[in-house]
Amino acid sequence: MSELFKALERAPLDTRESTARLLDAVAWNDAGLIPAIAQQHDSGEVLMMAWMNREALEETLRSGRVCYWSRSRGKLWRKGESSGQQQHLKAAALDCDGDTLLLQVDQTGPACHTGRRHCFYVSLDADQGRVDSEPLIDPDTLYGVGKA
C-alpha cells in the first residue's frame, strides 16, 4: 500500500487530495491495470467487473462515459461502442488500499455481452453451478452473429 493511502486511513472527513496524486499512488498491477466494479447507482446491483488503465480511468472521469481497457483487444473499450448499451458515470471511488475501483453507473440495457442485465448469472454452491437469469436481449442482436 502506498504512503498516501496509508495516510488517508486516518484522514478527517472532507480531506482532499488531487486526482493526479491519487492516481500516481494507485496500486496498478504489472500490466498497468486496476479492477473496476460497475454497480447500478440507484439499485446497488453489481453489474460487472472489468479492467481500467490510467488512460481509461482519466477518460471516464473527464467524459462521464465509462471506458475500460480491453485485454483481449489490447485497446481502450468504451462500454457500449458495439452494443449501444452504455454506462454513464455517477460516481467513482477507490478502495482503502488503492487497488480496486468502484464505479457507480447508470447502465442502459444489459451490461453483459451475453445480453443479461449483469455478468454474475452463474450461481455457485458447494455442489454445482446454476444459470440464474435469462438474457434480456439475444447477444446476436447486440453484436451480430459471431461478434459477442
C-alpha angles and dihedrals in degrees: 000000000000122000090244094057090043089054092048090059089079099029117128123246114287094022105156132209130176116262090231092056092046092050089049087057097045115119096239111185123242089278091052093253138127126198112250121199115203116210127181103250099220103037102032090231111156105231108178149324123235138156130263132192121202093267092053092048093047091049091049092051092046099044103029090227112110116247125183136185112253108216092190094051096034093226145083113293118202105206108247098017090124103025102031089232098127134185119218116199118240098167140347129204137177120221123244094271095045092237104104132046128211116203119195103206144173103231120202109212122325120358095199125080086228089068093253123130091245138012096238099083100125106087116201135204131166093280109031151355124242132195102235105183140046124230114264089209130021106254090226087062091050098047109007122252113314096009100094 
